[in-house]
Amino acid sequence: MLAEALEHLVQGIVTHPEDVRIRDKELRHGRMLEVRVHPDDVGKVIGRQGRTASALRTVVQALAGREQVRVDFVDVDRKPGRGRR
């Protein structure tokens, strides 16, 4: 339910809603929702000084109740397995 709610919220923000992907992963200390969007929409999802991302995290935490949920916004331009230089 959390992944679907987050996907709905993000699709309402972006220009390319068909490119929104939410990956739900089970971790040792809770769940992680990984958000991927079209490269042109990354700025819209993050927002000025991270305000939109923070608001999305707040909504997801409120929906999760006592469950620990982490929301990550993945940089789609970065290749997997490669760190920043």
N, C-alpha and C positions, 0 to 999 in steps of 0.2 A: 504494500500500500504506500509506503514512504517513497519508493522509487517512482511510482506512477504520479504521486502528488508533486514531487520535485520536477518530473518531466513536464507536467502540465504547466507549472509555474514558469519554467525556463522557456518553453515554447511560446508563451505569451509575451516574452521579452524580446526574443531574437527575430532577425529578419528571415532566417532560413530554418523554420521549425522542423522541417523534414530531416535535418542533419543532427538534431539533438539525440544524444545517446547517453543513457544512464546505466552504469554497471553497478550491480549490487554485490558486494563481497562480504563474506563472513570473516571477521578477524578474531584474534584471541580475546580482545577486550571490547568486542561489540561489532558493529557493522560499519562499512565504508561505502558511501555512494560516490562514484566517480562520474563526473559530468564532462562530456565532450560535446563541443559545438563547432559550427563552421568557423574557420579562422577569422572571418570578417565580424563575427558576433562575440568574440572573446571579450572585447572591451565592454560590450553591453551587459554581459553576464557578471563581470567583475565590478563594474561601476566606478564612479569617482572615489578614489581612496578606498576601494573595496567595500563601499557601502551596500551595493546590491548583493554581492556575495555574502556579506555578513547578514543581511536581512533574510536571504534564502536559508542560510544555516540556522538562524533563529526560528524560522517557521518549521523547518524539519525537526529541530530539537523539541519544539512544542508538540508536534504531532507524535514524536517518538515516546514521549512520556519519560519513564525511568530508563528506557533502553539507551545505551551509549551509541550514538551515530556520528560518524565523521563525514563531512562533505568536502570532496576535493575537486577542484576545477583544473583539468589537465590541459597543459599547453600542447595543442595538436601539432605545432611546428617542430617540437623537440622529438628526436628519435628515442625510442625506448632503449634503456640500458646505457645512455650517454648522459653524463653529468654536465653541469654548467661549467664554462671555462671563463 
